[in-house]
Amino acid sequence: MKLCWFDLDLSNMPYKILRNHDEAIREARFHPKLPLFADCSDDGTVFVSHGMVYNDLLQNALIVPLKRIDKKSAETPKLRATTLAWHPNLPWLLTASGDKKIYLFTNVN
C-alpha cells in the first residue's frame, strides 16, 4: 500500500508517494514537536520518517525514511502494530498491537 504526502501549495496531486508496505496502512501520525512521522500497517511493519516543510515556497518538502521496525527487529515475533502514538517531547514511539501489549521504541532516528 502507499502513503501520499500532499503539498497543496504546489499541486492537488501527491508530492511524494511512499510505497513501504505490502498490506493496508492502519495509521499515520506526526510527532507534535519534531519533524518526524510514522505509519503502521497490517503487514506488521512500522516506518519512521523525517518530514520537513520549509517556509520558503521555492524549496520543496524534505522526506527521508529513517527506520523500519518489523517483527524481526522487535523483541516479539507477533508485532502487528494497529495503532501508534508519539511521546509529546521526546522521539519515542509507542505502538499497540492485537496481542494487547504496548511497545515503546526509543531509538527511532
N, C-alpha and C positions, 0 to 999 in steps of 0.2 A: 504494500500500500504506500501511499505517498502523503507527505506533509507539504503544504504550499505556504510560501511566505509572500505576502502581497505588499507592494509599495503603491498605495493608491495615488500618490503624487506623480508617479511615473506612468502607470497604466492600470487598467482594470484586469489585466492578465497577471498571472503569478510571476513575481520577480525571480523566485528560485523554487524549484521542486526538489524535495529531499525524498529519495526512494530508499529508505533504510530498512523497511520492514516487509516481511513476506505475508503477514496477515493484517487484520484490521487494527487501526490505531485506536486505543481506548481513550487516551487523554494526552493533552499537551499543556504545559504550564510554563509561564515565565517567572523568573526569580523577581521578588519585589524590588530589590535594590541593585543587584548585579546584572551584567549583560549576559545572562545565562537562560537557556530554556531547555526543557526536557520533554520527551514524549515516550509513552509506553504502549506496547502492542500485545495482541493475543499470542504472538509467537514467542513471548517470554523475554523480550529484549527491551531495554531502556536506552535511549540515545540522549546524551547530554551535548548541547551545542552552545557555542558562543554566538550571540546575535546582537549586533550593534547598529543603530541608526544614527546618522550624523545630522547635525543642524544645517550643514551646508547642503543645499538641494542638488548641487552638481556632483556630489560624492555618493556613490551607491552604498547600500547597506552591506555590512560585513557579516557573513555567516560561515562559521568554521565548526565542523563536527569535532568534539573533544574526546568523548569516551563512549564506548559501547559496554553496557552492563548486561550480561546474559547469564543463563543458568550455569554456564561453565566457569564464569569468573566469580559467581556468588558462592556463599557457603552452603546454600541449599540446592539440591537438584531440582526442586519444583518451583523455581521462581517464575511466576506468571503474574507480573505486575498488572493490576487492573486499575489502580489509581496512584497518583503521586502528589507530593507536596514539598515545597521548599521551606527551609528554615528562614525566618524573617530577615536575619542579618548575615548569617554565615553561608558558605556554599555547600550546605548539607542537603542531601536529597533523601526524602522518606518515600518508600513505596509500600503499598499494601497489596497483598495477593489473596488468591482464593483459599489458601490454607489458613486464613485468619491470623496471619502474622504480619508485622510491620518491620521493614528492614531499613536501616539507616546506612547511607553511603556518605562518607565524609571526604574521600579523596576523589571528587568528581571532575576536577580540572587538571 
